[in-house]
Amino acid sequence: MSSFGVGGSNVHTLLRSPDFSAPIRTEHNATTATRLVTCGGRMKEGVQATLSKMLEHPTDVDMQYLLQSSVGDLSTVTHPYRGFALLNSETSRQTVEV
């Protein structure tokens, strides 16, 4: 890979494949455990849709982490609706309230 700059600077880099094989992705320990997922939103329908998507993918811990870190702790002033869902439970359910 080469880069020639306008000001006369030149950069050259040699790239090669790594010597090791890609690590085998193992299943997360919490994949099959019963978990509580919370969500906040401006509208009841948005919270219901988000929680429904979580119930469709109960073993996707990466998506659940993304949800919790992005919309799990929103201000109640701007996002008054709150909901939760139980994942990997015999009675998977969701509830949304103001």
Backbone as XML, in Angstrom:
<?xml version="1.0"?>
<chain id="A" units="angstrom">
  <residue number="1" name="MET">
    <atom name="N" x="0.851" y="-1.148" z="0.000"/>
    <atom name="CA" x="0.000" y="0.000" z="0.000"/>
    <atom name="C" x="0.910" y="1.229" z="0.000"/>
  </residue>
  <residue number="2" name="SER">
    <atom name="N" x="0.620" y="2.147" z="-0.863"/>
    <atom name="CA" x="1.423" y="3.359" z="-0.956"/>
    <atom name="C" x="0.525" y="4.588" z="-0.924"/>
  </residue>
  <residue number="3" name="SER">
    <atom name="N" x="1.061" y="5.679" z="-0.380"/>
    <atom name="CA" x="0.341" y="6.939" z="-0.350"/>
    <atom name="C" x="1.327" y="8.057" z="-0.674"/>
  </residue>
  <residue number="4" name="PHE">
    <atom name="N" x="0.983" y="8.850" z="-1.662"/>
    <atom name="CA" x="1.829" y="9.979" z="-2.054"/>
    <atom name="C" x="1.077" y="11.255" z="-1.734"/>
  </residue>
  <residue number="5" name="GLY">
    <atom name="N" x="1.599" y="12.062" z="-0.812"/>
    <atom name="CA" x="0.938" y="13.282" z="-0.391"/>
    <atom name="C" x="1.269" y="14.455" z="-1.285"/>
  </residue>
  <residue number="6" name="VAL">
    <atom name="N" x="0.452" y="15.485" z="-1.244"/>
    <atom name="CA" x="0.630" y="16.698" z="-2.036"/>
    <atom name="C" x="1.876" y="17.456" z="-1.586"/>
  </residue>
  <residue number="7" name="GLY">
    <atom name="N" x="2.159" y="17.438" z="-0.303"/>
    <atom name="CA" x="3.301" y="18.164" z="0.226"/>
    <atom name="C" x="4.625" y="17.434" z="0.076"/>
  </residue>
  <residue number="8" name="GLY">
    <atom name="N" x="4.619" y="16.313" z="-0.608"/>
    <atom name="CA" x="5.856" y="15.592" z="-0.839"/>
    <atom name="C" x="6.117" y="14.458" z="0.130"/>
  </residue>
  <residue number="9" name="SER">
    <atom name="N" x="5.195" y="14.204" z="1.056"/>
    <atom name="CA" x="5.417" y="13.090" z="1.985"/>
    <atom name="C" x="4.921" y="11.789" z="1.346"/>
  </residue>
  <residue number="10" name="ASN">
    <atom name="N" x="5.710" y="10.758" z="1.470"/>
    <atom name="CA" x="5.376" y="9.456" z="0.902"/>
    <atom name="C" x="5.322" y="8.431" z="2.032"/>
  </residue>
  <residue number="11" name="VAL">
    <atom name="N" x="4.360" y="7.549" z="1.950"/>
    <atom name="CA" x="4.231" y="6.494" z="2.946"/>
    <atom name="C" x="4.072" y="5.178" z="2.213"/>
  </residue>
  <residue number="12" name="HIS">
    <atom name="N" x="4.802" y="4.167" z="2.647"/>
    <atom name="CA" x="4.709" y="2.827" z="2.068"/>
    <atom name="C" x="4.531" y="1.843" z="3.213"/>
  </residue>
  <residue number="13" name="THR">
    <atom name="N" x="3.583" y="0.951" z="3.075"/>
    <atom name="CA" x="3.312" y="-0.042" z="4.110"/>
    <atom name="C" x="3.173" y="-1.405" z="3.458"/>
  </residue>
  <residue number="14" name="LEU">
    <atom name="N" x="3.755" y="-2.420" z="4.067"/>
    <atom name="CA" x="3.602" y="-3.795" z="3.624"/>
    <atom name="C" x="2.652" y="-4.499" z="4.583"/>
  </residue>
  <residue number="15" name="LEU">
    <atom name="N" x="1.649" y="-5.144" z="4.031"/>
    <atom name="CA" x="0.664" y="-5.860" z="4.841"/>
    <atom name="C" x="0.748" y="-7.341" z="4.528"/>
  </residue>
  <residue number="16" name="ARG">
    <atom name="N" x="0.539" y="-8.174" z="5.547"/>
    <atom name="CA" x="0.507" y="-9.609" z="5.324"/>
    <atom name="C" x="-0.551" y="-10.215" z="6.237"/>
  </residue>
  <residue number="17" name="SER">
    <atom name="N" x="-0.926" y="-11.433" z="5.944"/>
    <atom name="CA" x="-1.916" y="-12.135" z="6.753"/>
    <atom name="C" x="-1.312" y="-12.513" z="8.096"/>
  </residue>
  <residue number="18" name="PRO">
    <atom name="N" x="-2.137" y="-12.591" z="9.130"/>
    <atom name="CA" x="-1.604" y="-13.013" z="10.429"/>
    <atom name="C" x="-1.195" y="-14.484" z="10.392"/>
  </residue>
  <residue number="19" name="ASP">
    <atom name="N" x="-0.280" y="-14.858" z="11.263"/>
    <atom name="CA" x="0.211" y="-16.228" z="11.307"/>
    <atom name="C" x="-0.757" y="-17.192" z="11.986"/>
  </residue>
  <residue number="20" name="PHE">
    <atom name="N" x="-1.713" y="-16.688" z="12.716"/>
    <atom name="CA" x="-2.629" y="-17.554" z="13.446"/>
    <atom name="C" x="-3.988" y="-17.576" z="12.744"/>
  </residue>
  <residue number="21" name="SER">
    <atom name="N" x="-4.762" y="-18.611" z="13.018"/>
    <atom name="CA" x="-6.100" y="-18.694" z="12.443"/>
    <atom name="C" x="-7.062" y="-17.871" z="13.298"/>
  </residue>
  <residue number="22" name="ALA">
    <atom name="N" x="-8.192" y="-17.554" z="12.724"/>
    <atom name="CA" x="-9.194" y="-16.753" z="13.431"/>
    <atom name="C" x="-9.711" y="-17.531" z="14.637"/>
  </residue>
  <residue number="23" name="PRO">
    <atom name="N" x="-9.920" y="-16.848" z="15.763"/>
    <atom name="CA" x="-10.413" y="-17.564" z="16.946"/>
    <atom name="C" x="-11.829" y="-18.090" z="16.708"/>
  </residue>
  <residue number="24" name="ILE">
    <atom name="N" x="-12.121" y="-19.210" z="17.298"/>
    <atom name="CA" x="-13.454" y="-19.804" z="17.188"/>
    <atom name="C" x="-14.368" y="-19.059" z="18.146"/>
  </residue>
  <residue number="25" name="ARG">
    <atom name="N" x="-15.471" y="-18.573" z="17.615"/>
    <atom name="CA" x="-16.410" y="-17.821" z="18.453"/>
    <atom name="C" x="-17.234" y="-18.796" z="19.280"/>
  </residue>
  <residue number="26" name="THR">
    <atom name="N" x="-17.169" y="-18.635" z="20.572"/>
    <atom name="CA" x="-17.919" y="-19.507" z="21.462"/>
    <atom name="C" x="-19.179" y="-18.794" z="21.926"/>
  </residue>
  <residue number="27" name="GLU">
    <atom name="N" x="-20.119" y="-19.575" z="22.369"/>
    <atom name="CA" x="-21.380" y="-19.031" z="22.828"/>
    <atom name="C" x="-21.200" y="-18.384" z="24.199"/>
  </residue>
  <residue number="28" name="HIS">
    <atom name="N" x="-21.809" y="-17.226" z="24.390"/>
    <atom name="CA" x="-21.727" y="-16.499" z="25.654"/>
    <atom name="C" x="-22.461" y="-17.287" z="26.739"/>
  </residue>
  <residue number="29" name="ASN">
    <atom name="N" x="-21.979" y="-17.206" z="27.965"/>
    <atom name="CA" x="-22.588" y="-17.943" z="29.081"/>
    <atom name="C" x="-24.037" y="-17.538" z="29.332"/>
  </residue>
  <residue number="30" name="ALA">
    <atom name="N" x="-24.381" y="-16.278" z="29.072"/>
    <atom name="CA" x="-25.725" y="-15.777" z="29.372"/>
    <atom name="C" x="-26.733" y="-16.043" z="28.252"/>
  </residue>
  <residue number="31" name="THR">
    <atom name="N" x="-26.313" y="-16.740" z="27.207"/>
    <atom name="CA" x="-27.196" y="-16.941" z="26.059"/>
    <atom name="C" x="-28.489" y="-17.643" z="26.430"/>
  </residue>
  <residue number="32" name="THR">
    <atom name="N" x="-28.409" y="-18.640" z="27.287"/>
    <atom name="CA" x="-29.609" y="-19.411" z="27.629"/>
    <atom name="C" x="-30.187" y="-19.046" z="28.988"/>
  </residue>
  <residue number="33" name="ALA">
    <atom name="N" x="-29.577" y="-18.121" z="29.701"/>
    <atom name="CA" x="-30.070" y="-17.724" z="31.023"/>
    <atom name="C" x="-31.267" y="-16.789" z="30.892"/>
  </residue>
  <residue number="34" name="THR">
    <atom name="N" x="-32.139" y="-16.823" z="31.879"/>
    <atom name="CA" x="-33.255" y="-15.881" z="31.916"/>
    <atom name="C" x="-32.703" y="-14.501" z="32.244"/>
  </residue>
  <residue number="35" name="ARG">
    <atom name="N" x="-33.070" y="-13.520" z="31.406"/>
    <atom name="CA" x="-32.542" y="-12.168" z="31.575"/>
    <atom name="C" x="-33.659" y="-11.133" z="31.476"/>
  </residue>
  <residue number="36" name="LEU">
    <atom name="N" x="-33.454" y="-10.031" z="32.161"/>
    <atom name="CA" x="-34.369" y="-8.900" z="32.119"/>
    <atom name="C" x="-33.774" y="-7.839" z="31.207"/>
  </residue>
  <residue number="37" name="VAL">
    <atom name="N" x="-34.557" y="-7.393" z="30.214"/>
    <atom name="CA" x="-34.129" y="-6.332" z="29.305"/>
    <atom name="C" x="-35.078" y="-5.159" z="29.495"/>
  </residue>
  <residue number="38" name="THR">
    <atom name="N" x="-34.526" y="-3.968" z="29.718"/>
    <atom name="CA" x="-35.345" y="-2.773" z="29.901"/>
    <atom name="C" x="-35.176" y="-1.837" z="28.719"/>
  </residue>
  <residue number="39" name="CYS">
    <atom name="N" x="-36.167" y="-0.974" z="28.533"/>
    <atom name="CA" x="-36.144" y="-0.068" z="27.388"/>
    <atom name="C" x="-36.964" y="1.167" z="27.719"/>
  </residue>
  <residue number="40" name="GLY">
    <atom name="N" x="-36.563" y="2.307" z="27.171"/>
    <atom name="CA" x="-37.307" y="3.548" z="27.320"/>
    <atom name="C" x="-37.573" y="4.141" z="25.948"/>
  </residue>
  <residue number="41" name="GLY">
    <atom name="N" x="-38.649" y="4.907" z="25.821"/>
    <atom name="CA" x="-38.956" y="5.496" z="24.530"/>
    <atom name="C" x="-39.931" y="6.644" z="24.624"/>
  </residue>
  <residue number="42" name="ARG">
    <atom name="N" x="-40.065" y="7.381" z="23.524"/>
    <atom name="CA" x="-40.998" y="8.512" z="23.487"/>
    <atom name="C" x="-42.429" y="8.056" z="23.253"/>
  </residue>
  <residue number="43" name="MET">
    <atom name="N" x="-42.603" y="6.915" z="22.554"/>
    <atom name="CA" x="-43.943" y="6.419" z="22.242"/>
    <atom name="C" x="-44.070" y="4.963" z="22.677"/>
  </residue>
  <residue number="44" name="LYS">
    <atom name="N" x="-45.274" y="4.575" z="23.068"/>
    <atom name="CA" x="-45.530" y="3.212" z="23.528"/>
    <atom name="C" x="-45.227" y="2.203" z="22.425"/>
  </residue>
  <residue number="45" name="GLU">
    <atom name="N" x="-45.576" y="2.543" z="21.179"/>
    <atom name="CA" x="-45.369" y="1.616" z="20.061"/>
    <atom name="C" x="-43.884" y="1.347" z="19.815"/>
  </residue>
  <residue number="46" name="GLY">
    <atom name="N" x="-43.058" y="2.372" z="20.013"/>
    <atom name="CA" x="-41.619" y="2.206" z="19.821"/>
    <atom name="C" x="-41.007" y="1.270" z="20.849"/>
  </residue>
  <residue number="47" name="VAL">
    <atom name="N" x="-41.444" y="1.414" z="22.087"/>
    <atom name="CA" x="-40.949" y="0.540" z="23.151"/>
    <atom name="C" x="-41.413" y="-0.899" z="22.894"/>
  </residue>
  <residue number="48" name="GLN">
    <atom name="N" x="-42.679" y="-1.065" z="22.486"/>
    <atom name="CA" x="-43.192" y="-2.400" z="22.193"/>
    <atom name="C" x="-42.441" y="-3.041" z="21.039"/>
  </residue>
  <residue number="49" name="ALA">
    <atom name="N" x="-42.153" y="-2.284" z="19.993"/>
    <atom name="CA" x="-41.425" y="-2.829" z="18.841"/>
    <atom name="C" x="-40.012" y="-3.248" z="19.221"/>
  </residue>
  <residue number="50" name="THR">
    <atom name="N" x="-39.351" y="-2.436" z="20.033"/>
    <atom name="CA" x="-37.993" y="-2.761" z="20.468"/>
    <atom name="C" x="-37.977" y="-4.028" z="21.306"/>
  </residue>
  <residue number="51" name="LEU">
    <atom name="N" x="-38.905" y="-4.125" z="22.251"/>
    <atom name="CA" x="-38.958" y="-5.314" z="23.099"/>
    <atom name="C" x="-39.377" y="-6.555" z="22.308"/>
  </residue>
  <residue number="52" name="SER">
    <atom name="N" x="-40.240" y="-6.399" z="21.331"/>
    <atom name="CA" x="-40.625" y="-7.529" z="20.478"/>
    <atom name="C" x="-39.426" y="-8.059" z="19.698"/>
  </residue>
  <residue number="53" name="LYS">
    <atom name="N" x="-38.580" y="-7.149" z="19.220"/>
    <atom name="CA" x="-37.367" y="-7.557" z="18.509"/>
    <atom name="C" x="-36.442" y="-8.333" z="19.445"/>
  </residue>
  <residue number="54" name="MET">
    <atom name="N" x="-36.369" y="-7.907" z="20.703"/>
    <atom name="CA" x="-35.549" y="-8.630" z="21.680"/>
    <atom name="C" x="-36.098" y="-10.034" z="21.910"/>
  </residue>
  <residue number="55" name="LEU">
    <atom name="N" x="-37.424" y="-10.159" z="21.965"/>
    <atom name="CA" x="-38.031" y="-11.472" z="22.178"/>
    <atom name="C" x="-37.849" y="-12.383" z="20.962"/>
  </residue>
  <residue number="56" name="GLU">
    <atom name="N" x="-37.691" y="-11.802" z="19.778"/>
    <atom name="CA" x="-37.424" y="-12.599" z="18.577"/>
    <atom name="C" x="-36.012" y="-13.173" z="18.589"/>
  </residue>
  <residue number="57" name="HIS">
    <atom name="N" x="-35.089" y="-12.504" z="19.256"/>
    <atom name="CA" x="-33.683" y="-12.919" z="19.290"/>
    <atom name="C" x="-33.211" y="-13.040" z="20.748"/>
  </residue>
  <residue number="58" name="PRO">
    <atom name="N" x="-33.739" y="-13.992" z="21.502"/>
    <atom name="CA" x="-33.409" y="-14.062" z="22.933"/>
    <atom name="C" x="-31.974" y="-14.487" z="23.235"/>
  </residue>
  <residue number="59" name="THR">
    <atom name="N" x="-31.263" y="-15.033" z="22.257"/>
    <atom name="CA" x="-29.889" y="-15.479" z="22.517"/>
    <atom name="C" x="-28.841" y="-14.494" z="22.014"/>
  </residue>
  <residue number="60" name="ASP">
    <atom name="N" x="-29.258" y="-13.389" z="21.425"/>
    <atom name="CA" x="-28.313" y="-12.411" z="20.874"/>
    <atom name="C" x="-27.915" y="-11.415" z="21.959"/>
  </residue>
  <residue number="61" name="VAL">
    <atom name="N" x="-26.896" y="-11.765" z="22.730"/>
    <atom name="CA" x="-26.474" y="-10.903" z="23.840"/>
    <atom name="C" x="-25.828" y="-9.617" z="23.350"/>
  </residue>
  <residue number="62" name="ASP">
    <atom name="N" x="-25.244" y="-9.620" z="22.158"/>
    <atom name="CA" x="-24.656" y="-8.394" z="21.618"/>
    <atom name="C" x="-25.735" y="-7.353" z="21.333"/>
  </residue>
  <residue number="63" name="MET">
    <atom name="N" x="-26.852" y="-7.780" z="20.744"/>
    <atom name="CA" x="-27.947" y="-6.853" z="20.465"/>
    <atom name="C" x="-28.557" y="-6.349" z="21.772"/>
  </residue>
  <residue number="64" name="GLN">
    <atom name="N" x="-28.654" y="-7.214" z="22.761"/>
    <atom name="CA" x="-29.206" y="-6.802" z="24.047"/>
    <atom name="C" x="-28.299" y="-5.784" z="24.733"/>
  </residue>
  <residue number="65" name="TYR">
    <atom name="N" x="-26.993" y="-5.973" z="24.648"/>
    <atom name="CA" x="-26.067" y="-5.005" z="25.226"/>
    <atom name="C" x="-26.197" y="-3.648" z="24.526"/>
  </residue>
  <residue number="66" name="LEU">
    <atom name="N" x="-26.306" y="-3.684" z="23.200"/>
    <atom name="CA" x="-26.470" y="-2.440" z="22.447"/>
    <atom name="C" x="-27.740" y="-1.721" z="22.859"/>
  </residue>
  <residue number="67" name="LEU">
    <atom name="N" x="-28.820" y="-2.461" z="23.042"/>
    <atom name="CA" x="-30.075" y="-1.860" z="23.482"/>
    <atom name="C" x="-29.932" y="-1.241" z="24.859"/>
  </residue>
  <residue number="68" name="GLN">
    <atom name="N" x="-29.371" y="-1.992" z="25.799"/>
    <atom name="CA" x="-29.241" y="-1.487" z="27.159"/>
    <atom name="C" x="-28.343" y="-0.257" z="27.232"/>
  </residue>
  <residue number="69" name="SER">
    <atom name="N" x="-27.278" y="-0.233" z="26.435"/>
    <atom name="CA" x="-26.350" y="0.887" z="26.508"/>
    <atom name="C" x="-26.860" y="2.122" z="25.759"/>
  </residue>
  <residue number="70" name="SER">
    <atom name="N" x="-27.793" y="1.945" z="24.819"/>
    <atom name="CA" x="-28.258" y="3.101" z="24.047"/>
    <atom name="C" x="-29.602" y="3.651" z="24.521"/>
  </residue>
  <residue number="71" name="VAL">
    <atom name="N" x="-30.562" y="2.798" z="24.866"/>
    <atom name="CA" x="-31.882" y="3.297" z="25.256"/>
    <atom name="C" x="-32.333" y="2.776" z="26.610"/>
  </residue>
  <residue number="72" name="GLY">
    <atom name="N" x="-31.443" y="2.206" z="27.369"/>
    <atom name="CA" x="-31.822" y="1.663" z="28.669"/>
    <atom name="C" x="-31.942" y="2.701" z="29.765"/>
  </residue>
  <residue number="73" name="ASP">
    <atom name="N" x="-31.321" y="3.865" z="29.592"/>
    <atom name="CA" x="-31.290" y="4.859" z="30.660"/>
    <atom name="C" x="-31.556" y="6.260" z="30.105"/>
  </residue>
  <residue number="74" name="LEU">
    <atom name="N" x="-32.680" y="6.415" z="29.417"/>
    <atom name="CA" x="-33.048" y="7.713" z="28.851"/>
    <atom name="C" x="-33.855" y="8.519" z="29.855"/>
  </residue>
  <residue number="75" name="SER">
    <atom name="N" x="-33.842" y="9.827" z="29.707"/>
    <atom name="CA" x="-34.564" y="10.717" z="30.611"/>
    <atom name="C" x="-36.068" y="10.461" z="30.532"/>
  </residue>
  <residue number="76" name="THR">
    <atom name="N" x="-36.719" y="10.438" z="31.680"/>
    <atom name="CA" x="-38.167" y="10.245" z="31.708"/>
    <atom name="C" x="-38.924" y="11.480" z="31.234"/>
  </residue>
  <residue number="77" name="VAL">
    <atom name="N" x="-38.251" y="12.613" z="31.167"/>
    <atom name="CA" x="-38.890" y="13.846" z="30.696"/>
    <atom name="C" x="-39.120" y="13.748" z="29.186"/>
  </residue>
  <residue number="78" name="THR">
    <atom name="N" x="-38.107" y="13.304" z="28.450"/>
    <atom name="CA" x="-38.227" y="13.229" z="26.990"/>
    <atom name="C" x="-38.684" y="11.862" z="26.504"/>
  </residue>
  <residue number="79" name="HIS">
    <atom name="N" x="-38.521" y="10.822" z="27.307"/>
    <atom name="CA" x="-38.893" y="9.460" z="26.930"/>
    <atom name="C" x="-39.708" y="8.851" z="28.077"/>
  </residue>
  <residue number="80" name="PRO">
    <atom name="N" x="-41.010" y="9.185" z="28.158"/>
    <atom name="CA" x="-41.800" y="8.803" z="29.328"/>
    <atom name="C" x="-42.191" y="7.321" z="29.393"/>
  </residue>
  <residue number="81" name="TYR">
    <atom name="N" x="-42.156" y="6.606" z="28.289"/>
    <atom name="CA" x="-42.589" y="5.209" z="28.293"/>
    <atom name="C" x="-41.444" y="4.292" z="28.684"/>
  </residue>
  <residue number="82" name="ARG">
    <atom name="N" x="-41.735" y="3.332" z="29.539"/>
    <atom name="CA" x="-40.764" y="2.362" z="30.008"/>
    <atom name="C" x="-41.335" y="0.963" z="29.790"/>
  </residue>
  <residue number="83" name="GLY">
    <atom name="N" x="-40.455" y="0.036" z="29.499"/>
    <atom name="CA" x="-40.903" y="-1.338" z="29.317"/>
    <atom name="C" x="-39.818" y="-2.308" z="29.693"/>
  </residue>
  <residue number="84" name="PHE">
    <atom name="N" x="-40.222" y="-3.556" z="29.868"/>
    <atom name="CA" x="-39.250" y="-4.609" z="30.143"/>
    <atom name="C" x="-39.722" y="-5.902" z="29.508"/>
  </residue>
  <residue number="85" name="ALA">
    <atom name="N" x="-38.800" y="-6.800" z="29.305"/>
    <atom name="CA" x="-39.116" y="-8.120" z="28.776"/>
    <atom name="C" x="-38.246" y="-9.141" z="29.480"/>
  </residue>
  <residue number="86" name="LEU">
    <atom name="N" x="-38.809" y="-10.313" z="29.731"/>
    <atom name="CA" x="-38.053" y="-11.431" z="30.273"/>
    <atom name="C" x="-37.679" y="-12.336" z="29.109"/>
  </residue>
  <residue number="87" name="LEU">
    <atom name="N" x="-36.398" y="-12.552" z="28.927"/>
    <atom name="CA" x="-35.913" y="-13.387" z="27.830"/>
    <atom name="C" x="-35.528" y="-14.759" z="28.359"/>
  </residue>
  <residue number="88" name="ASN">
    <atom name="N" x="-35.711" y="-15.762" z="27.526"/>
    <atom name="CA" x="-35.392" y="-17.155" z="27.861"/>
    <atom name="C" x="-36.126" y="-17.612" z="29.110"/>
  </residue>
  <residue number="89" name="SER">
    <atom name="N" x="-37.343" y="-17.209" z="29.241"/>
    <atom name="CA" x="-38.173" y="-17.601" z="30.366"/>
    <atom name="C" x="-39.338" y="-18.417" z="29.822"/>
  </residue>
  <residue number="90" name="GLU">
    <atom name="N" x="-39.898" y="-19.279" z="30.670"/>
    <atom name="CA" x="-41.060" y="-20.058" z="30.236"/>
    <atom name="C" x="-42.224" y="-19.154" z="29.893"/>
  </residue>
  <residue number="91" name="THR">
    <atom name="N" x="-42.310" y="-18.033" z="30.582"/>
    <atom name="CA" x="-43.377" y="-17.063" z="30.332"/>
    <atom name="C" x="-42.752" y="-15.770" z="29.823"/>
  </residue>
  <residue number="92" name="SER">
    <atom name="N" x="-42.135" y="-15.811" z="28.636"/>
    <atom name="CA" x="-41.547" y="-14.588" z="28.067"/>
    <atom name="C" x="-42.664" y="-13.597" z="27.858"/>
  </residue>
  <residue number="93" name="ARG">
    <atom name="N" x="-42.521" y="-12.430" z="28.444"/>
    <atom name="CA" x="-43.554" y="-11.407" z="28.330"/>
    <atom name="C" x="-42.907" y="-10.048" z="28.304"/>
  </residue>
  <residue number="94" name="GLN">
    <atom name="N" x="-43.721" y="-9.081" z="27.923"/>
    <atom name="CA" x="-43.243" y="-7.706" z="27.927"/>
    <atom name="C" x="-44.336" y="-6.812" z="28.482"/>
  </residue>
  <residue number="95" name="THR">
    <atom name="N" x="-43.933" y="-5.752" z="29.132"/>
    <atom name="CA" x="-44.863" y="-4.792" z="29.725"/>
    <atom name="C" x="-44.360" y="-3.391" z="29.425"/>
  </residue>
  <residue number="96" name="VAL">
    <atom name="N" x="-45.285" y="-2.509" z="29.044"/>
    <atom name="CA" x="-44.950" y="-1.115" z="28.768"/>
    <atom name="C" x="-45.868" y="-0.230" z="29.590"/>
  </residue>
  <residue number="97" name="GLU">
    <atom name="N" x="-45.290" y="0.728" z="30.295"/>
    <atom name="CA" x="-46.064" y="1.649" z="31.117"/>
    <atom name="C" x="-45.478" y="3.043" z="31.036"/>
  </residue>
  <residue number="98" name="VAL">
    <atom name="N" x="-46.294" y="4.030" z="31.407"/>
    <atom name="CA" x="-45.819" y="5.407" z="31.492"/>
    <atom name="C" x="-45.328" y="5.632" z="32.899"/>
  </residue>
</chain>
